[in-house]
Amino acid sequence: MESKTKKKLFLIAVKVLVSAVLLTVVFRKAGLRDVFSHLGAMDLRYFGLSCLLYILVVPIAAMRWGLLLDKKYPAMKLVSLYFIGSFFNNILPGAVGGDTVKIYYLYKETGKGGNSAGSVFLDRYVGLFTLLFIGLVSSVFAFRELATVRMQWVVPSLFSAYVAGSLIVFGFRIGKRISVLADFYDYFHKYLKNRKTLFKAFLLSLAVQTLSIGTIQLIALGLGQKLPFAALFIFVPIIITVTTIPISISGFGVREGAFSLLFGLIGIPPQMSTSISFLWFLSVAVTSLIGLVEYLRLKNGP
């Protein structure tokens, strides 16, 4: 038990270090004073709209998750669990992941660890696949513009790697002899055959990702900056994909660096892109406080 605790603390320390180093690099380029100046100039009406839009995203995402569950659950319960997951992902990074919390609550009710993990993973999987698909389609339409900054193959490469990795992992069922993983693979393959359900989940995911990208545009508008929609639908999938790599605390540093690098290619100043990144995270974090309320309600409930 002690060794596990030490390992967790070590991993958290590494993530903190990575975030600190990357943020230092970003702030040196953008200028800390300039970033704070932009943050102070934010129109709170747009910030509020961004929060409201994220609140709308969560029920749609919960509906998608509901399609991927073995049994039907009350819609409001799924929404509650989704908010709780968001809270743990954004407010308490490095402690307990939001996906782990959702799996825990499902496992308490079903006693099926593989199925619980499978539904949460499949929900994530469909979401990321859809995000990369959006980026891929957008890249096709903006191929010439991307070629001028040598970015035309980035999203297609990410999409291809994602598909290839999926075929390897799920085709060969790596680790299938472990009981929980065996249940997980059975769950995943069962839904792969249910194309109608997966297509519905894909459509809901299109709505989720489009609205999520819309929250970034609202933040930018609140700072007096309108981001080109083509760039949003190409760069944001890249940013979210690299941010999901668990090498930092809540994506700090990685997200800001990616924003600064990518949007800098179309002439957005680093202090502006860094401010958009921070405020986007803050809008999600503020909204996910609803998850704290729900967590306390469930914890103190009967």
N, C-alpha and C positions, 0 to 999 in steps of 0.2 A: 504493500500500500504506500509505504514511504517513497519507494523508487518511482512509483507512478506519479505521486505528487511532485517530486523533484523534476521529473521529466516534463510535466505540464508547466511548471514554473519556468523551466529552461526555455521551452518553446514560446511561452508568452514573452520572456525577456528578449528572445531573438526577434520576435515580431515587433516589439517596441523599438528595438535598435534599428531594424529595417525602416520602420515608419519615420523615426527620428532623422536618420541619414537622408532619406528621400525628401522629407519635408524641408530639411536644411538646404538641399540643392535647389528645390523649387523656390523657396523664399529668397535665396540669393539671386536667382534669375528674375523673379517677379518684383522683389522689393517688399519687405514686410509692411512698411508704412503705406505703400500704395495699395496693397491688398486690403488693409484695414480701412483705408479711405473708401474703397469700393464697397466694402461690407456695410459701412455706415451710410452709404448712399442708397441702399436697397429700398425700393418702394414696397412697404409691408403689405400692400393690397395684393401684389403679385405673389408675395411669399405665402400669404394666406390662401390664395387660389391654388398654389402648388400643393399645399397641405391638403386642401379639400379634394384635389384631383387624386392624390395618393389614397385618400380614404375611399374614393370610388374604385380604385384599382384593387384593393384588398378583397371585397366581396366577389369580384370577377375571378380573381386568382383562387379564392376559396371554392368557387363553383367548379373551376377546373380540377382542383384537387378532389372534390366530391365525385367527379366522374371516374376517378382512378382508384376509388375505394371499393373493397369487396362488398360492403354493405352500406346502406344509406344512413347518413348521419344528418341531424338537424342542421339546416343551412347556417343558422346563427352560431351554432357551436363551432362549426368549421371556420367561420369568420373570426370568432373569438380566438381560436387556436392560431390562426394566421397572424393576428395582431400580436399575440404573445410571442410567436416565433420571430416576428420583426423586432420586437422589443429586445429580446435576448441577442439577436444578431447585431443590433446597432448601439444599444446602450450598455450592454455588458459583454463586450468583446473579449475573447480569450478565456472566458469562464465556461459557460454552457451554451453551445450553439442553439440557435432557434430551431433547426431541424431536429436536433436531439430532443428538445422539449416536446415538439409535436409527436415524434415517435413514441416518447414516454407515455403521453396521455392516451394515444391509441392502443399501445401495448397494455396499459392498465385495464382497458375495456375488453380487448380481444384475446390477450394472452398469446398473440402471434407476432413474435419479434420480426420474422422475415417479411411478413405481409405489411406490418406497420412501416418498417424501413423501406420496403419496396414502393409503397404508395407515395411516401414523401420524396424518395429519390426520383421516381418517375415523373412526379410533378415538376421537380427541378429540371429534370432532363428535357422534358417537353418545352419548358420555358426557355432554356438556353438554346435548344435547337431552333426554336422560333425566332429568337433574337438574332442568331447567326444567319438564319434564312432571310430575315428582313435586310440585314446588312449585305448579304449576297445579291439579292435582287436589286437593291439600291446601287451596289457597285457596278452592276451590268449597265444600268442607265447612266451612270456617271463615270464610265470607264475612261473616257478621254481626259476628263478633268483630273481624275486620280492619277493618270499616267504622267501628268505634268509634275506631280510631286512624288512619283514613284511609289504610289500606294495602291495601285490597281489590283495587285495579287494578294494583299494582306488578308482581307475577309474571305476570299475564295480558299486561301490556304488554311485559315482557321476552320472554316466549314468542312473542308475535306479531311483535315486532321481529326475533327470531332466525329465525323462519320466513320472514318477508318478505325479510330480508337474504340468506338462503340461495337463495330463488327468483331474486333479482336477480343474485347473483354466479354461480350455477351455471346459471341459465336463459340468461343472455346470454354466459356463458363469457368473462368479462372477462380480457383478457390472453392469449387462446387462441393468438395467433400466436407467442408465445414457446414454444419446443419443449418445455421441461420442463413448463410449465403446460399445454400441449396434452395431454401424456401424463397429467398429473395429472387433468385434466377427463375424459379417456377412462376412466381408472381409476374415478373417482368415479361417473360415469354408468353404468358397467357394473354396479357394486354396487347402484345405486338400482333397477335392474331385478330384482335378486336379492332379492326380498322375504323369502324364507324365511331367508336368511342374516342379513339386517338385523334380522328379528324375533328371531332367536336372540341376536344381539349386543345387542339392546334388553333382553331378559330378563336376560342376564348383567350388563348395565349397571345394571338395577334392583337387583340384588344388591350390586353394587359401591357404588352411591350410598347404599343403605340401611345397609350396614355402615359406610361412611365417616361417616355421620351418627351411627351408634352409637358411634364412637370419641369424638365430642364429648360425648355423654351420659355416657360413662364418666369423662371428664376432669371434667365438672361434678359427678358423684357423688363423685369423689375430693376435691372441694373442699366437699362437704356441700351441694351445690345440685342439685336435680333440675329439669331444664328440661322444660317442657311439650312433649310430642311434636308437637303441632300446630304450635307455634312453631318447633321444630327443622326440621320438614319444609317449612316456608314460608320461614323466615329464612335457613337455611343455603344453599339454592339461590341466594338473592340475594347472600349474602356471597361465595360461591365465584365467582359470575359477575362481580362487580365486582373481585374479587381477581385474576382472570385478565387484566384490562386491564393491559398492561405499562407502568405509570407509576411503579412503586416497586420496591424490592429485595425479592424474595420475598413481595411483598404486605404487607410491614411497614407499619404505619400505616393502610393502606386496610382491612386485615382487622380490626385492633383497633378502628378507628373505626366500621366497619360493625357489629361485635359490640356495641359500646357503645350505638350509636344504636338498633339494632333490638331488642335484648333489653331495653333501657331502657324500651321501650314497654310491656313486660309486667311492669315493676317490678324487673328485675334490676339491682342497683347497678353503676355503671360499673367499679368496681375488681374486681368479681366477673367481669363479662363480659370485661374486658381480660385477666384472669388465665386464664380459660378459653381465650381466643384464643391467648395465648402458649404455654400448655402443650399445646394441640392441635398447634400448629406444631412444638413441641419433640418431641412424641411421633413425629410423622412424620419429622422430621429425624434423630432417633436411630435409628429403624428403617431409614431409607434409607442408613445407614452400611453396610448389607449390600451396597448398590450399589458402594461403594468397594472392598470385598473382591472383588466380581465384576469390576469394572473392571480392577483390578490383575492378577487371574487371567487375564483375556482378553489384557491388554496384554503380560504376560510369558509367555503360553502359546506353543505351537509355531506 
